[in-house]
Structures are given as C-alpha cells and as structure tokens.
C-alpha cells in the first residue's frame, strides 16, 4: 500500500467535488491502445492521481484503479507527457493532486 510522504500528503486532491483552482489539462497525447488489449477486447477506465506542480508540469502519477492488459501503463505514459494550467490558491500557483480518468474504448 502506498503511503505518501508528509509533504505529498498535505497537497490537496482535485476532484469533481473539491476544487483548489482552475487547473486543467492543456495538452495530453492520446494514449496508445496496446495490441494485446485490442485483440482481447479490453475496454474500461483507468483512474490516475496526477501531481501537477506550480508550473503545470506532471511531477508524479499514481495508479488508483487499473484495468490491466497494458492499458494502465499506456495511460500513465500519456499523462506523464501532458501539460496543465496550474492550480491557483490565494492568487498564487500551487502544486495539486488531480484525479484523472482515462477511458479506453474500442471502435
């Protein structure tokens, strides 16, 4: 079980119900759909917690709910390359954990 360090534990987590600021994803390359998952017909949603620093860069990614078949790794790799607008608290950019879903659906 993951136990965050005190400095990480003190950072707020942004969810639909709680907002620290108006941080949002500016750019994220689409995640690859691994051939193994495609052939097996695996679909679903990967839930990640993403630590966005005060400059809008991704500093850490934690897997909260995975679906396997290489999709978890693909989602993490894609989110690590993303760029965000930073959260604002008291008129200053701050680091924040963001709960971020990545949906995989075959067409």
C-alpha positions as CSV (number, residue, x, y, z in Angstrom):
1,X,0.0,0.0,0.0
2,X,1.3,3.4,-0.9
3,X,1.9,5.8,2.0
4,X,2.8,9.3,0.8
5,X,5.4,11.4,2.5
6,X,4.1,14.2,4.7
7,X,4.8,16.9,2.1
8,X,2.9,15.0,-0.6
9,X,0.1,14.1,1.8
10,X,-0.5,17.8,2.5
11,X,-1.2,18.6,-1.1
12,X,-4.9,18.9,-2.0
13,X,-6.5,16.4,-4.3
14,X,-8.8,17.9,-7.0
15,X,-11.9,16.0,-7.8
16,X,-15.3,16.9,-9.2
17,X,-16.5,17.8,-5.7
18,X,-13.5,19.8,-4.5
19,X,-11.6,22.5,-6.4
20,X,-8.4,24.3,-5.4
21,X,-8.3,26.3,-8.6
22,X,-8.9,26.1,-12.3
23,X,-6.2,23.7,-13.2
24,X,-7.0,21.8,-16.4
25,X,-5.2,19.7,-18.9
26,X,-3.7,21.8,-21.8
27,X,-2.1,19.0,-23.8
28,X,-2.0,15.3,-23.5
29,X,-1.0,12.9,-26.3
30,X,-3.6,10.2,-26.9
31,X,-2.7,7.0,-25.1
32,X,-1.7,4.0,-27.2
33,X,-4.1,1.1,-27.3
34,X,-1.8,-1.9,-26.8
35,X,-2.4,-4.7,-29.4
36,X,-2.8,-7.3,-26.6
37,X,-5.7,-5.3,-25.2
38,X,-7.2,-4.6,-28.6
39,X,-7.2,-8.3,-29.5
40,X,-8.6,-9.3,-26.2
41,X,-11.4,-6.7,-26.5
42,X,-10.4,-5.0,-23.2
43,X,-12.2,-1.7,-22.6
44,X,-12.6,0.4,-19.5
45,X,-11.4,3.3,-17.4
46,X,-8.0,3.8,-15.7
47,X,-8.1,6.2,-12.8
48,X,-4.9,8.1,-12.0
49,X,-3.9,10.7,-9.4
50,X,-1.6,13.2,-11.1
51,X,0.7,15.6,-9.2
52,X,0.7,18.9,-11.2
53,X,3.3,21.3,-10.0
54,X,3.0,25.1,-9.8
55,X,4.4,25.4,-13.4
56,X,1.8,23.0,-14.8
57,X,4.2,20.0,-15.2
58,X,3.4,16.5,-14.2
59,X,5.7,15.5,-11.3
60,X,4.2,12.2,-10.2
61,X,1.5,9.8,-11.3
62,X,-0.2,7.2,-9.1
63,X,-2.5,4.4,-10.4
64,X,-5.7,4.4,-8.4
65,X,-7.8,1.9,-10.5
66,X,-6.4,-0.1,-13.3
67,X,-7.8,-2.5,-15.9
68,X,-4.6,-4.3,-17.0
69,X,-3.6,-5.6,-20.4
70,X,-1.0,-2.8,-20.8
71,X,-3.7,-0.1,-20.6
72,X,-2.6,1.2,-17.2
73,X,1.0,1.7,-18.4
74,X,-0.2,3.4,-21.6
75,X,-2.4,5.8,-19.6
76,X,0.4,6.6,-17.2
77,X,2.9,7.2,-20.1
78,X,0.5,9.5,-21.8
79,X,-0.4,11.5,-18.7
80,X,3.4,11.9,-17.9
81,X,3.7,13.8,-21.2
82,X,0.8,16.2,-20.5
83,X,0.9,19.9,-19.7
84,X,-1.6,21.6,-17.4
85,X,-2.6,25.1,-16.3
86,X,-1.5,25.2,-12.6
87,X,-4.0,25.4,-9.8
88,X,-4.3,28.8,-8.1
89,X,-4.7,29.3,-4.4
90,X,-4.5,32.8,-2.7
91,X,-3.6,34.2,-6.2
92,X,-0.5,32.0,-6.5
93,X,0.1,28.9,-8.5
94,X,0.4,25.8,-6.3
95,X,1.1,22.1,-6.7
96,X,-2.0,19.9,-6.5
97,X,-3.1,16.2,-7.0
98,X,-5.7,15.8,-9.7
99,X,-7.9,12.8,-10.1
100,X,-7.8,12.0,-13.8
101,X,-9.8,9.3,-15.6
102,X,-8.5,7.8,-18.9
103,X,-11.2,5.9,-20.9
104,X,-10.2,3.2,-23.3
105,X,-13.0,2.2,-25.8
106,X,-12.7,0.1,-28.9
107,X,-14.4,1.4,-32.0
